[in-house]
Amino acid sequence: LNATVVFENAHSGKQFIYYPSRASTRFSPASTFKIANTLILLEEKIIPNADTTLPWNGTKHDFSDWNRDHNLRSAFRASCVWFYQQLARRVTDAKYREYLRQLRFGNASMGKEVDNFWLDGSLKVSALEQIAVLRGIHQQRFAFSPANYAVLKEVMLSEKTDIYTLYAKTGWAVRSNPQIGWYVGYVETAGDIWFFALNLDIAGPADLQHRKKLLYAALAELGIIAP
């Protein structure tokens, strides 16, 4: 698999990087932008909380889980594109540019469509830059309220065990050539926190499983979680 993975310790700053040149290469963030976008939409009061529901308009989507009403929590976990696009149209271009610059999110480019720039290749980010954004969010260094940081952490929760807690978001840049799969987030263990960003070339839907498989294999190999 043509892939990179980056880990960074939240306390020491120590990094592990597989395939450094790819780790520095920018790709479309696809749905991993929902991490930053969730904060933006909350801060701009486009949506008041994680429980506010938007009704599905009846348009059939390839992903069956999109074909229903969603709130912020369920839309994040289902990676529901229409939900975030509908809300993004209520944010001005100028506001998005301001947030992208503040976050230093990759090339910080919006392109021409306010509801599509994280999908159409206008916005691009590297795995290393994803780590920097995650670090800033975790340390609450950006101009978002503590309450909105708390909502984001809640919706990012992916897995909780007795050993670790994983906060993460997948992504699939289907318009790239080759297509790119993402998995970014952080894992909390007893007394430690590791940020991670992984991307790989995707030949088709069957390859999507490798995002999480590679991440967990790397976490086990580094001893961050038990194999």
Secondary structure, DSSP 8 states (H G I E B T S, - for coil): --EEEEEEETTT--EEEESHHHHT--B--GGGGHHHHHHHHHHTTSS-STT-EE---S---SSGGGSS-EEHHHHHHHT-HHHHHHHHTTS-HHHHHHHHHHHT-TT---TT-TTTTTTSSSS-B-HHHHHHHHHHHHTT-SS--HHHHHHHHHHHEEEE-SSEEEEEEEEEETTSSSEEEEEEEEEEETTEEEEEEEEEEESSGGGGHHHHHHHHHHHHHTTSS--
